[in-house]
Amino acid sequence: MEGVMMFDFIVWAQSLIVTFGYLGIMFIAFISTVSLLLPTFPLSALIVFAVALKLNPVILAVCAGFGSATGELVGFGVGAGGKKVLLKKYKKRMDKMERLFEKYGGAFVIFVFSFLPFVPVDLMGVFSGIIGYDIKKFYIACLLGKTMRYMLLALGAYYGIGVATDMLGIEY
């Protein structure tokens, strides 16, 4: 059942990209980060799909980064609004995050969590909201990390498709 829902989401998202281009990928990135139910993998696959449609990989990465970082503000808001309940329930995790912030600096930790695809950046947003971290600093660090991640992915897909088609003798 879950696989069918993911397939349906990917088909729906592909149609958004075909119809709306860069705005479509921005919206999909936003939805992917707002929802804790959707992993980031479909967004990565959809960026490769968009590159194959010959969308500019740099503009594509900026749009995906903007949509994704904007979606992370929801987790930030949940943290800011639910401080008392969340602090009690997740005290140990919050202590670990606080040590990371103290050791490396909040903006750097948020950037790294946003850049790496396998790190739960949703929790970083909730934590940042709980501790009252500056929302502008959170957003900028998140935007930079996500945009750089998608830039590497989009440019890798762009040049990878070019190399593969050249090797196979296919006109792209």
Phi, psi and omega in degrees: 000314181297320179297323178293317179297319179295317178299315179299319178298316182295318178297316179298316181294321177299320179294325176296318180294316180298319183281315189249355177061237185297321177295325177298315180291326178296316180294316180297319178297319178298309181299320182296328181268335176291321183272124176282351182278337183261124175287167182282347182305312182303324179296318178298315179296323180290329176294318177298318177302315181295322177296319179297335176280002179073030170283147180298122185295330180289312178297320178301314180295319179295317179295316179295319178297317180296312180297317182293314179296322179295321177297328180293342178294338177295313177299321177301314180295322177299316179296316181294323183278334185246032186310305188298312182293314183292323179298319179292315187288323187241037184305313183296315179296321180295323179297319179297315180295321180297320178297320177299316179299317181292320184286316188249348184094137185302313183297320180294316180297316179296317177302310182296315179298324180285328183284318184280128185287342186257008181257136183285085181293337177302318179294327179295319178296315178298313179300314181299322177293319181299315184277358179075028178301147181301122185296327179294315179296319178300311184296315181296314180296319179293315179300315180295315181296314181291319180296319178295321178299312182288332176295314178299317180295311183294316179291323175298317178294317182300308182285328178295319177296319179298314180295315182297317181292324176296315181295324182272354180072029180260136176280129183246000000 
